[in-house]
């Protein structure tokens, strides 16, 4: 979760936002994984809100 938050903070100043792929690359780097190892499905799962 900390890797995801750290990567999201990098995009706070970009008016166009970010893509799933761009975010995955940064999160994978922070987790010490190769960029292709962190899949789109894993990223989507991590971005889902948790139920109350």
C-alpha positions in Angstrom: 0.0 0.0 0.0 2.9 2.4 0.8 4.4 1.8 -2.7 1.0 2.7 -4.3 0.6 5.9 -2.2 4.2 6.9 -3.0 3.6 6.4 -6.7 0.3 8.3 -6.6 1.9 11.3 -5.0 4.2 11.7 -8.0 1.2 12.5 -10.2 -0.5 15.1 -8.0 0.9 18.0 -10.1 0.0 16.6 -13.6 -3.2 18.0 -14.9 -3.7 15.1 -17.4 -3.4 12.5 -14.6 -1.9 9.1 -15.3 -2.6 5.8 -16.9 -2.8 2.4 -15.3 0.4 1.4 -17.1 2.3 4.4 -15.9 1.3 3.8 -12.4 2.1 0.1 -12.6 5.6 0.9 -13.7 6.2 3.2 -10.7 4.6 0.8 -8.2 6.6 -2.2 -9.5 9.8 -0.2 -9.2 9.0 0.7 -5.6 8.3 -3.0 -4.8 11.5 -4.1 -6.4 9.7 -6.0 -9.2 10.4 -5.9 -12.9 7.8 -3.6 -14.7 6.1 -6.4 -16.5 5.6 -8.4 -13.3 3.0 -6.1 -11.8 -0.1 -6.8 -14.0 -3.0 -4.6 -14.9 -5.3 -6.8 -12.8 -3.1 -6.5 -9.7 -3.1 -2.7 -10.2 -6.8 -2.5 -10.6 -7.3 -4.7 -7.5 -5.1 -2.4 -5.5 -7.0 0.7 -6.7 -10.4 -0.6 -5.6 -11.9 0.9 -2.5 -12.2 -1.4 0.5 -15.6 -2.1 1.8 -16.5 -0.3 5.1 
